Amino acid sequence: MLKKVGFLQYLKKDWLDATVAFHQNNPKIDKIKANLDDLIKVEVSKSEERRKTIDVLSRTWIRIPVKYSSLQFSALEFYDELEPNERIILHWGMLLLAYPFFRDIVYSIGLLLKTQDIFTSTQLRNRIVSSWGHRTTIIRAIDRIVQSLKDWNILIIDEKSLKPNSKLKIKNELLCLWFLECVFRSENVDSILFDKLISLETMFPFELKIPLYKIKQAQNFEHLIHGINVEMISLKIK
């Protein structure tokens, strides 16, 4: 069975920000979709393309599974406290939860950047195709997400290659813990090595400024030691 991609559209950061703003003003889904349609029709002329784009935006921020509702609530509380350039971490966390394909794209980019300073679109495509299959929709989706990452100032064009922008330092410790929970949940595991969680490739654009002991003591995580100093971490059952 083919895995569902879902994220097939280019997303501007302004559209993600607007989705949150519209939701804060009026949480009714039909009103939000109408406002988004008015906003993006100048740049997306075809109605079907607008519908698909709005579907991605709404699935990211509005049509949230119940199990993620507390994360959405916290994200909305953080939103107004952050500088405009910092809000990308909220969008990133919500996208990780909404789209496994987005998670795999940014994980693959982070993995490439562990061993090299720049990478090519071809290198990224090869990694994704190996796990998602060689479909036209896959290639298109990869290109759209890379285009989005460039708009969000995550990636920079370097001649014919791509490189990461400077890491965004996140100093709010509660925000760091929120983001780590999003990252953990996107891995779809019951537990994970502590060292792996704090260095997962999906977090490559960000530098979390939080002491490690505060992660281990956080209310949303359970820190465990297995065997001889094998540190694991899992989510606390709420």
C-alpha positions in Angstrom: 0.0 0.0 0.0 1.3 3.4 -1.0 2.0 5.8 1.8 -0.1 9.0 1.7 1.9 12.2 1.1 -0.7 14.8 1.9 1.8 17.8 1.7 1.9 18.5 -2.0 1.7 22.3 -2.0 4.1 25.2 -1.6 3.4 27.1 1.7 4.5 30.6 2.4 5.3 31.4 6.0 2.9 34.4 5.7 0.1 31.9 5.0 0.9 29.8 8.0 1.0 32.9 10.2 -2.3 34.0 8.7 -3.9 30.6 9.4 -3.1 31.1 13.1 -4.3 34.7 13.1 -7.6 33.8 11.4 -8.1 30.9 13.9 -7.5 33.3 16.8 -10.1 35.8 15.5 -12.7 33.2 14.6 -12.2 29.5 15.1 -15.0 28.4 12.7 -13.3 26.3 9.9 -15.5 27.7 7.1 -14.6 31.3 8.0 -10.9 30.5 8.2 -11.0 28.8 4.8 -12.8 31.7 3.2 -10.3 34.2 4.6 -7.4 32.0 3.4 -8.9 31.8 0.0 -9.1 35.6 -0.2 -5.5 35.9 1.0 -3.8 33.5 -1.4 -5.9 33.9 -4.6 -3.6 36.7 -5.8 -0.7 34.2 -5.9 -2.6 31.0 -6.5 -5.0 31.6 -9.3 -6.4 28.1 -9.8 -9.2 27.3 -7.4 -8.3 23.6 -7.1 -4.7 24.5 -6.2 -6.0 27.0 -3.6 -8.2 24.3 -2.1 -5.3 21.9 -1.7 -3.1 24.6 -0.2 -5.8 25.6 2.3 -6.3 21.9 3.1 -2.6 21.6 4.1 -2.8 24.8 6.2 -5.9 23.7 8.0 -4.7 20.2 8.7 -1.6 21.7 10.2 -3.2 24.2 12.6 -7.0 23.6 12.7 -8.1 20.0 12.0 -6.0 18.6 14.8 -6.4 15.0 16.1 -7.7 15.0 19.7 -4.4 13.5 20.9 -2.6 16.6 19.8 -5.1 19.2 21.0 -3.1 20.1 24.1 0.0 20.8 21.9 -2.1 23.0 19.6 -3.4 24.9 22.6 0.1 25.5 24.0 1.3 26.5 20.5 -1.4 29.2 20.2 -0.4 30.5 23.7 3.2 30.7 22.7 2.4 32.4 19.3 1.8 35.9 20.5 4.8 35.9 22.8 7.3 35.1 20.0 9.0 37.4 17.5 7.7 36.9 13.9 10.9 35.1 12.9 10.7 32.7 15.9 7.2 31.5 15.1 8.6 29.1 12.5 9.3 26.6 15.3 5.6 26.4 16.1 4.8 25.8 12.4 7.6 23.2 12.3 6.3 21.3 15.3 2.7 21.3 14.1 3.8 20.1 10.6 5.8 17.3 12.1 2.7 16.1 13.8 0.5 16.5 10.8 2.6 15.1 8.0 5.0 12.1 8.3 6.2 13.1 4.8 7.3 16.5 6.0 9.1 14.7 8.9 10.9 12.4 6.5 12.0 15.3 4.3 13.5 17.4 7.1 15.0 14.3 8.7 16.7 13.5 5.5 18.0 17.0 5.1 19.3 16.9 8.7 21.0 13.6 8.0 22.7 15.0 4.9 23.9 18.0 6.9 25.5 15.8 9.6 28.2 14.9 7.1 28.3 17.8 4.7 27.8 21.5 4.7 25.6 21.6 1.5 23.5 19.2 -0.4 21.7 19.0 -3.7 18.1 18.4 -4.6 19.1 15.2 -6.3 20.7 13.8 -3.1 17.5 14.6 -1.2 15.2 13.1 -3.8 17.3 9.9 -3.8 16.9 9.4 -0.1 13.2 10.1 -0.1 12.4 7.9 -3.2 14.2 5.0 -1.6 11.5 4.9 1.2 8.5 6.5 -0.4 8.8 5.2 -4.0 9.4 6.9 -7.3 6.2 8.6 -8.0 5.5 11.9 -9.8 3.6 13.1 -6.7 6.7 12.3 -4.5 9.1 14.3 -6.7 6.6 17.2 -6.9 6.1 17.2 -3.1 9.8 17.2 -2.4 10.3 20.2 -4.6 7.3 22.1 -3.0 8.6 21.5 0.5 12.1 22.6 -0.4 10.6 25.7 -2.0 8.7 26.3 1.2 11.9 25.9 3.3 13.6 28.5 1.2 10.7 30.9 1.8 10.9 30.3 5.5 14.6 31.2 5.4 15.6 27.7 6.6 17.5 26.8 3.4 19.6 29.1 1.2 20.6 28.6 -2.4 24.3 28.1 -2.8 25.0 28.1 -6.6 23.4 24.8 -7.6 23.2 23.4 -4.1 21.3 24.2 -0.9 22.7 25.0 2.6 21.1 25.7 5.9 20.7 29.2 7.3 22.1 30.0 10.8 20.3 28.0 13.5 17.5 29.8 15.3 18.3 29.9 19.0 15.3 29.0 21.2 15.7 30.3 24.7 12.2 29.8 26.1 12.6 26.6 28.0 8.8 25.8 28.0 8.8 26.2 24.2 11.8 23.9 24.0 9.9 21.2 25.9 6.9 21.7 23.7 9.0 21.3 20.6 10.7 18.2 21.9 7.3 16.6 22.6 6.3 17.4 19.0 9.5 15.8 17.7 9.1 12.8 20.0 5.5 12.2 18.9 6.5 12.5 15.2 8.9 9.6 15.6 5.9 7.3 16.4 7.8 5.3 19.1 7.1 4.4 22.7 10.5 5.4 23.9 13.8 6.7 22.5 17.4 7.0 23.6 17.8 10.3 25.4 20.9 11.3 23.4 19.0 10.6 20.2 16.0 12.7 21.1 18.1 15.8 21.8 20.0 15.5 18.6 17.3 14.2 16.1 17.9 15.4 12.6 14.4 16.8 12.3 15.5 19.7 14.6 18.4 20.8 12.3 17.3 24.5 12.0 17.0 25.0 15.7 19.3 25.2 18.7 17.4 24.5 21.9 18.9 26.5 24.9 17.7 24.3 27.7 19.8 22.4 30.3 19.6 18.6 29.8 18.5 18.0 33.4 15.4 20.1 32.8 14.3 17.8 30.0 14.8 14.8 32.2 12.7 16.4 34.9 10.0 17.8 32.6 6.4 17.0 33.4 5.7 15.8 29.9 8.6 13.3 29.8 9.7 10.3 31.8 13.4 9.7 32.1 14.5 6.1 32.5 17.8 4.3 33.0 18.1 0.8 31.5 21.0 -1.5 32.2 24.3 0.3 32.7 23.6 4.0 32.2 21.5 3.6 29.1 19.2 6.6 29.3 15.8 6.4 27.7 13.0 8.9 27.5 9.3 8.4 26.9 6.1 10.5 27.3 4.3 10.4 30.6 0.8 9.1 30.3 -1.6 11.9 31.1 
